[in-house]
């Protein structure tokens, strides 16, 4: 029988069973976190190598911590050896950095034989990641969009246009205004934010009721698209 109480304290010279238990547990917990990352990933820059590094990194961290133990000299020597290695991989997404910190923290906890800390932290982290994946927390409630159309130069419908924008948009600002069709028409470009209870189709339909308006185009940054 494996004496679990003997594994809960940091040993100056850990036994083979203690090292095997620490590295195996770090692998299992990192596998859970890596699967959580894989299933809750949103975006276009998915990397299989990164997912595998989430599994391998805590095993290395647990091994290093087990090797250091309570020895200050060993720790300083390990720091000097690791300083030679330069990591040039850039993590562009802050969420990827958080997951990497999570697996490293789990590996360190297993390395110092803090198994209850490693298990609890990994499970809570994974559950929170799943909760944030399914919850609407952090999503923008309005759309950023670019509205383009053109009107007659001497049109009297600009007042109606402004009233429609106020009705459907929370914020709107004129970006560009240029002449077209030899000065007979004006091309408008607006940066808009729709109101929460307004739909983009209703805005386009309302704008097309203006007689002199042409070429109505609305480009929206949907909240479901995350890069």
Secondary structure, DSSP 4 states (H G I P E B T S, - for coil): ---GGGGSS--TT--HHHHHHHHHHHHHHHHHHHHHHHHT--SS---HHHHHHHHHHHHHHHHHHHHHTT-HHHHHHHHHHHHT--------SHHHHHHHHHHHHHHHHHHTT-HHHHHHHHHHHHHHHHHHHHS-TT--SS-EEEEEEEEETT-S-HHHHHHHHHHHEEEEEEEEEEEETTTTEEEEEEEEEE-TT--HHHHHHHHTTSTT-EEEEEEEE-TT---
